[in-house]
Amino acid sequence: MKNGLIKLGLLFLTVCLVGCSTNTQKENTATGAVGGGVLGGLAGSLIGAGTGQAVAIGAGIIAGALIGGYIGHEADSSDTAKANAAMNDNPPNKCTTWKNKKTHKQYSVKPTSNNMTMNGNPNCRTYTTVIQLDGKTEKTKGTACRQENGNWNIIKA
């Protein structure tokens, strides 16, 4: 269970790159619930066929929203701000690491490329994120693009 929560936390940190650094806990909860519901629904769509698949999608949406909302509620806006700063300011392969004193999670964000153009946006970068909790490490890689408002959107995880 804890390993699953770490993976979901890692996914949430990646999704945090989408958010603004001034998000409140309420906004983080909503973002987590929506993101979790979408991911849960997608996971459910891979199960079964017909009525069974529809049930799996519905259950996935509900479970994903509950879990994502919980993770979002636990996220700190300071974590989002640090992740955004790393994506904005770090040269390729320079890692920014911090430990959240409230959640005791250690986060690392490392852009792994210079800016590149993807889908017409010249402000995209590849990255690696790592979350450590209770001696367990989870890592993900992806690509995010900075939008006109300064927020980062994940385009490939």
C-alpha positions as CSV (number, residue, x, y, z in Angstrom):
1,M,0.0,0.0,0.0
2,K,2.8,2.4,1.0
3,N,4.6,1.7,-2.3
4,G,1.4,2.5,-4.2
5,L,1.0,5.7,-2.3
6,I,4.6,6.6,-3.1
7,K,4.0,6.0,-6.8
8,L,0.8,8.1,-6.7
9,G,2.8,10.8,-4.8
10,L,5.4,10.8,-7.6
11,L,2.7,11.0,-10.2
12,F,1.2,13.9,-8.2
13,L,4.6,15.7,-8.1
14,T,4.8,15.4,-11.8
15,V,1.3,16.8,-12.2
16,C,2.3,19.6,-9.8
17,L,4.4,21.0,-12.6
18,V,1.1,21.9,-14.2
19,G,0.0,24.0,-11.2
20,C,0.8,27.5,-10.2
21,S,3.2,28.0,-7.2
22,T,0.5,29.9,-5.4
23,N,-2.0,27.0,-5.2
24,T,-3.8,26.6,-2.0
25,Q,-4.3,23.3,-0.3
26,K,-7.9,23.3,-1.5
27,E,-6.8,23.8,-5.1
28,N,-4.2,21.1,-4.7
29,T,-6.9,18.7,-3.4
30,A,-9.1,19.6,-6.4
31,T,-6.2,19.2,-8.9
32,G,-5.3,15.8,-7.3
33,A,-8.9,14.6,-7.4
34,V,-9.4,15.5,-11.1
35,G,-6.1,14.1,-12.1
36,G,-6.6,10.9,-10.1
37,G,-10.1,10.5,-11.5
38,V,-8.8,10.8,-15.1
39,L,-6.0,8.4,-14.5
40,G,-8.3,6.0,-12.7
41,G,-10.8,6.1,-15.5
42,L,-8.0,5.4,-18.0
43,A,-6.8,2.5,-16.0
44,G,-10.3,1.1,-15.7
45,S,-10.8,1.4,-19.5
46,L,-8.0,-1.2,-19.9
47,I,-10.0,-3.8,-18.0
48,G,-12.6,-6.1,-19.5
49,A,-15.1,-5.3,-22.1
50,G,-18.8,-4.3,-22.3
51,T,-20.6,-3.8,-19.0
52,G,-17.6,-5.0,-17.0
53,Q,-15.4,-2.4,-18.6
54,A,-18.0,0.4,-17.9
55,V,-18.0,-0.7,-14.2
56,A,-14.2,-0.8,-14.1
57,I,-14.1,2.7,-15.6
58,G,-16.6,4.1,-13.0
59,A,-14.7,2.4,-10.1
60,G,-11.4,3.7,-11.4
61,I,-12.7,7.2,-11.6
62,I,-14.1,7.1,-8.1
63,A,-11.0,5.4,-6.6
64,G,-8.6,7.7,-8.5
65,A,-10.4,10.8,-7.4
66,L,-10.4,9.8,-3.8
67,I,-6.7,8.8,-3.8
68,G,-5.7,11.8,-6.0
69,G,-7.6,14.2,-3.7
70,Y,-5.9,12.8,-0.7
71,I,-2.4,13.1,-2.2
72,G,-3.3,16.7,-3.5
73,H,-4.4,17.6,0.0
74,E,-1.1,16.5,1.4
75,A,0.9,18.4,-1.2
76,D,2.4,21.7,-0.2
77,S,2.4,24.7,-2.5
78,S,6.1,25.1,-1.6
79,D,6.7,21.7,-3.3
80,T,5.0,23.0,-6.5
81,A,7.0,26.2,-6.4
82,K,10.3,24.3,-6.0
83,A,9.4,22.0,-8.9
84,N,8.5,24.9,-11.1
85,A,11.7,26.8,-10.2
86,A,13.8,23.8,-11.0
87,M,12.2,23.5,-14.5
88,N,12.5,27.2,-15.1
89,D,16.0,27.8,-13.8
90,N,18.1,24.6,-13.7
91,P,20.5,23.9,-16.5
92,P,20.3,20.3,-18.0
93,N,21.1,17.6,-15.5
94,K,21.3,19.9,-12.4
95,C,19.1,18.4,-9.7
96,T,17.1,20.4,-7.2
97,T,16.3,18.3,-4.0
98,W,14.3,19.3,-0.9
99,K,12.6,17.6,2.0
100,N,9.1,18.6,3.0
101,K,9.1,18.9,6.7
102,K,5.3,18.3,6.9
103,T,5.1,15.1,4.8
104,H,8.7,13.9,5.4
105,K,9.0,13.2,1.6
106,Q,12.2,14.1,-0.2
107,Y,11.7,15.4,-3.7
108,S,14.1,15.8,-6.6
109,V,13.5,17.5,-9.9
110,K,16.1,17.4,-12.7
111,P,15.5,18.9,-16.1
112,T,17.4,16.7,-18.5
113,S,17.4,18.9,-21.6
114,N,17.6,22.5,-22.7
115,N,14.4,24.1,-24.0
116,M,13.2,22.4,-27.2
117,T,10.1,22.9,-29.4
118,M,7.3,20.5,-29.2
119,N,3.8,20.9,-30.7
120,G,4.8,24.5,-31.6
121,N,5.8,25.4,-28.0
122,P,9.6,26.4,-27.9
123,N,9.6,26.1,-24.0
124,C,9.6,22.4,-23.5
125,R,12.0,20.2,-21.5
126,T,12.5,16.6,-20.6
127,Y,12.8,15.9,-16.8
128,T,13.3,13.3,-14.2
129,T,11.5,13.4,-10.8
130,V,12.2,11.3,-7.7
131,I,10.3,10.9,-4.5
132,Q,11.8,9.2,-1.4
133,L,9.8,8.1,1.6
134,D,10.7,5.6,4.3
135,G,13.8,4.4,2.3
136,K,11.8,3.7,-0.9
137,T,12.6,5.6,-4.1
138,E,10.3,6.1,-7.0
139,K,11.4,7.7,-10.2
140,T,9.6,9.0,-13.4
141,K,10.7,10.7,-16.6
142,G,8.7,12.9,-18.9
143,T,8.4,16.0,-21.0
144,A,6.7,19.3,-19.9
145,C,6.1,22.6,-21.7
146,R,5.8,26.0,-20.1
147,Q,2.6,27.8,-21.0
148,E,2.2,31.6,-21.5
149,N,1.0,32.0,-17.9
150,G,4.2,30.4,-16.6
151,N,2.7,27.0,-15.6
152,W,4.2,23.8,-16.8
153,N,2.0,21.2,-18.5
154,I,3.0,17.6,-18.8
155,I,2.8,16.4,-22.4
156,K,4.5,13.1,-22.0
157,A,5.1,11.1,-18.8
